[in-house]
Amino acid sequence: MSVDQWTQAALDLLVSEGVSAVKISRLCDQLQVTKGSFYWHFADLAELMTAVAERWCGQQNDAARGLDLVESIPAQQRLEQMSAILIEHRSWSVERAIRDWARTEPRVAEAVRALDRRIMQLVQDALTDVGFDAEQARLRAGTLVYAGIGFVHGRDSLPTPTPEEMHAIIALLTQP
């Protein structure tokens, strides 16, 4: 077992069952290894969870760098590409689990805040490029970002928007 395998297993368990499910014994059972294998790589559960947080932050930084690349495409298409991420099951599952974890883990909370600010700025910039003044771009960007967070947390009780519905929502908020 490698550090990477342990970290991925912990992240998978976090996503599927929440932070309270991530226990050394549970991971050992799942991975069919002894606790000695765990302690070979980590001093304790806190160290593993730090590695999980760092892994997620790294993935988000990679995703954010990818979002920076979208600045070269037309603004309307940028908005649609960013919203398409919300429809991906794995994406929203991870997002929801991480946001739940952020309620109790300050480092994760700061990473979530930083990513939210970055996304908000990217959406606001795209809306400015569409032709909205700064105030309208800020208000509409806030609505889109908060709607996205709502989509993530409403998945269990509300229908998942289809790509066509996401397109309609984007059009509603991006048309003058």
BELRA-V931125 format. One record per run of one state. SS is the DSSP state (h for helix, s for strand, l for the rest). FROM is the first residue (numbers start at 1). TO is the last residue. If there is no record, write none. Layout:
ss=SS from=FROM to=TO
ss=SS from=FROM to=TO
//
This chain:
ss=l from=1 to=2
ss=h from=3 to=17
ss=l from=18 to=18
ss=h from=19 to=21
ss=l from=22 to=23
ss=h from=24 to=31
ss=l from=32 to=34
ss=h from=35 to=41
ss=l from=42 to=44
ss=h from=45 to=72
ss=l from=73 to=74
ss=h from=75 to=87
ss=l from=88 to=88
ss=h from=89 to=102
ss=l from=103 to=105
ss=h from=106 to=130
ss=l from=131 to=133
ss=h from=134 to=153
ss=l from=154 to=162
ss=h from=163 to=174
ss=l from=175 to=176
//
